[in-house]
Amino acid sequence: MSDLDHPKGEGNWTLLQQHPGRAMWQQDLTSSTGAVVSRFWIINPPEDLMYDTFDEAEAMFEVLESDD
């Protein structure tokens, strides 16, 4: 298992972006009512950062890129 794989957890996972040393994943969870809730994860070892919106996650992913 790579350090940049998605965190353990339920749902459908989609890799959105990957750069050396970090990755951004989308986690889609289906509620009991059938609604889909998406969360966005940035894997930046040793941290796993979770965001409720794509815009927040993308902004942080770009900030991390500028730190390279």
N, C-alpha and C positions, 0 to 999 in steps of 0.2 A: 504494500500500500504506500503510495506516494504521500509526502507531507502536504501536497496541494490537493489531495482528494477531498471531496465534500465531507462535512462533519457527519457523524453517525446520526441517524434519525429517519423518521418516516417520511413518506411523500415521494414525489418525483423530483429528481435533481437534474438541472441543466447547467452545463459549464457555459458561462457568458463571456468571460475574458480570462486569459492567462498570460502572464509575463514571468520572466525569471524571478523566482522567489515568492510569487503570490498568484492567487486565482480568485475569481468572483463567480459564485454559484447562485442559482435561483432554486429555491425549495418551494414546491407547490403542495399544499396540504388541502385535502377535501374534508369539509366539516360534515357532521351528521345530516345537515340540511342540504348538502350537495354544493354548497358555496365553496369556491376555491380561494384560499388565502395564500399569498406569495410572500416569501421572506427572501432577503438577499444577503448572502454571506460572503465576506472577504476572508480568505485564508491567507494569512501573512505570518507564518510560523515565527514565534510560538503562539501568536494570537489568532483567534477566530472571532471576527466582528460581525454582528448581525444587525441588519437595517430593515425597516418596514417598507421603505420605498426604494425603487430603482435609482431615482435621482440622488438620494442621500448616499447610497452605496457607490454609485459611479463617481460622485464628487470625492469621496474618500479614496477610492481606487486611484484617481488622478493625483491626489495629494501624495499618496504613497509613491507614485511614479516620479514625482518631482523630487522626492527624497533620495532617489537612486544616485 
